[in-house]
Amino acid sequence: MEVQTRSHDALFEGLPCIIGLPRCWPARPDYRRTPLAEVCLPEEMPPYLLLGSLDCSRFESSDAGWSARWVDASADTHVEARFERATRQLELAQVWRGIDGGTSHTTGDDFGRGIQMLYMPFPEAWDAAAAARLEGAYRLKYFPEAGHAGFTGIPDGGFKTIGVPVPVAQLGQMHGMFETLSRDPALPVPLGGRIELRFGTINYVVGRGPEWAEDPARIYAAAFQASGLLPLGMPKLQCANDGSSAHTVERLAYLAFITVPFAGLEFVIERLAGQGLVRRRTDESGGEPGVELDAFVGSGLLDSLCSQIAWMDEGGTRRVFYLINTDAEMAKASLDRMTQAAEQSDDEARELIRQAMLVSVRQRRCRP
């Protein structure tokens, strides 16, 4: 990987590039898979579909067809399905927190095509509402899916990717949270993830930030403190055509890529916040929030098909950038990284975390 060649400093020797996270599956009852035209009983329906669990009391069946409804504990969140046996016509409609997510009309013997059509593209109104809701509650940046390739699963619908910068000291905590979630009976959706070492930069705009952000030595120290890894050199002053300038620090950072259905997005982010891995807005207590450890949310294929991601903080004082994939890593190499992470045992992942912590300790002792 390119990140392995960006620094030849012996202090980075032995730093793992990929750390797997335990796979988490929800506890859902089994059901008898039946062609839609043959469905007569609620037991022949999926116990979970897109946004919630089957409401058996709302299931109706006749010679002409059937109707069903799946509901979530969130207010005004449900999926409705109607099927006509003679024409094999399936109608699916979804609502999240009172916001219409579209309706699909397909012909077939299962839910697959109907579900895919609902997320081609992902509902823009949902993205807009989720961005306002999540950015208002947590320190994160939400990127709408418009113009980006997404991923749709069955029966869980559209997926999202959560990107979380993880300081070396919290790598074990992230792995432990996934271990806990894998046994949590309240887990509503499946999720998976991995941690990768990626290249990034932070640009501190001159004259807009706090006093310490004007001092390259203090910027260097702050970057080290945030990630637990030494920056790849002292910050450099860069000037833009508009006359503005910024101190730019290059660094390696661990990013957790977590793939989760949209329906479980808030559940997982709140669990991350409970571990201090994502910051709540209410936790800022008047201090400077920073952007160095802000999380982000994007499309379900962000970590495979996105080359880079960047954004400014709310005050326009600094810009954070991550290289997600080099040109050589796009698609195929990202799948190789997924496979490598999935094949790691929990013990192997813990050993890699231990190695990363040893490198961080070594760098701290030898810090210039």
C-alpha positions, 0 to 999 in steps of 0.5 A, a space after each residue: 500500500 502507498 501509505 507504507 512507502 510515504 515514510 522511510 523513518 524506522 519509527 514507523 516500522 511494524 505499523 499494521 495497515 489493516 485491522 479486522 473488526 468482528 462481524 455483527 449479525 442481529 438476532 432474527 427469527 427464521 422464517 419459511 421462504 415462500 414465493 410471493 404468489 404462494 404466501 398465505 400466512 405471516 410466518 411466510 413473510 420476512 421477520 425484518 424488512 428495510 426499516 423494521 419488524 413485521 407487524 403480524 396484526 396488519 397482515 392480510 391475505 386473500 385469493 387475490 393477494 396479500 398486504 403486510 406492514 413492517 414497523 420500527 420503534 422510531 416515529 412514523 417509520 414503516 414499510 408497506 407491501 401489497 402483492 397481486 397474485 394474478 399479475 405477480 405485481 409487488 408494490 413496496 412503499 417506505 417511510 422514515 420518520 414521516 418522510 416518504 422514501 418512494 414506492 416501487 412497482 415490480 413483477 417477480 416472486 421475491 422482494 429483491 428487485 422491488 427493494 433495489 428499485 427503492 434505492 436507485 437512487 437513495 432517497 434524497 429527502 432521507 439524506 437531507 434529513 439524516 444530515 441535519 439530524 446527525 450533524 446536529 447531534 454529533 461531531 461528524 460530516 454527512 455526505 449525501 449519496 447523490 452522484 455516488 454509487 450505493 449498495 443495497 442489501 436484502 432484506 436490509 435496503 440501502 447501506 451507508 459507510 461510517 468513517 471514524 478516525 481512531 487514535 492508536 490508544 483507542 484501537 482496542 476500544 473500537 475492536 471491543 465495541 464490535 465484540 460487544 455488538 456481536 453479542 448484543 440482542 438489541 442489535 437491529 441490523 448487520 454491520 461489518 468493518 475494518 480499520 485501515 492506515 490511511 494518508 491524510 492532511 490537515 490545513 490550518 488556515 492562517 489568521 482564522 484559527 486559535 493562536 496555537 494554530 499559527 505555530 508549526 511546532 504546536 500544530 505538529 504536537 497537536 497532530 501527534 496527540 490526536 492520532 497517536 502517530 508522528 506527523 510525516 514532517 513539520 507543517 508547511 506553509 502553503 499559499 492559495 491563488 486567492 491570497 489565503 494561506 494555511 499550515 499543512 501537516 501530513 500524517 498517517 491516521 487509522 480510519 475505521 470503515 463501518 458498513 451499516 444499513 441506513 436503518 441502523 445508522 443512528 443506532 451504531 453512531 450512538 454506540 460509538 458515541 457511548 465509547 467516546 469514538 464519535 463525539 457528541 455535540 453536548 460533550 464539547 462543553 465550550 472547548 474548541 471542537 476541532 476537526 481532526 477526529 470528526 467522523 463522516 458518513 457516506 455511501 455504502 461503497 465509499 471505501 471502495 469507489 471513493 478516491 478521497 474525502 475532504 471538508 472544512 470545519 464550520 468556522 472555516 478555520 481548518 480543512 481535513 483530507 483523507 486519501 481513501 484509495 489511490 488510483 491503483 487501489 480503486 475497487 479491486 485493491 479495496 476488495 482485497 483489503 476487505 478480504 484481508 480484514 475478514 480473514 483475520 481472527 480476533 486474536 490476530 486483530 488484537 495482536 496487530 493492535 498491540 503492534 500499533 500501540 508499541 509503534 506509538 509508544 516508540 514514537 512517543 519516546 523518540 519524538 523529535 
